[in-house]
Amino acid sequence: MATHIQIAYNGQNEGTLHATENVSVGAIGLKPYDMVLGGLGACLNYTFQDVLDKMRTEVGSVDYDITGIKRDEVPTILKEVIVNVTVTGVDESKQKKVEKAWLKATEYCSMYETLSRVATMKPTLTFK
């Protein structure tokens, strides 16, 4: 069973979360893992942006496409989290710096570190 969300940020800490369902909580709407993965995306972006700011590096926008795959056995905890990040508005000469900032973000983000204790984390970074 997989949960999938997408988050688009404006290059700062303002963004929109798109989940499988409408934004409401309960039988219809956001499920608990939608909120967990949304929290992961928000934490990663906040940390990534903080590192970019400290490195005095700007990006145009950052989009997160996050999928959480749960194991079949009870309790059905996450076994894998796939984090695909697309960054736009980065000059080719600054891409290495942004890659370094992204790696630091995965090290410093508390939600990423927490989830990595129970799931295999698979992050990717792509430039457009």
Order of alpha helices (4+ residues) and beta strands (2+ residues): beta-beta-alpha-beta-beta-alpha-alpha-beta
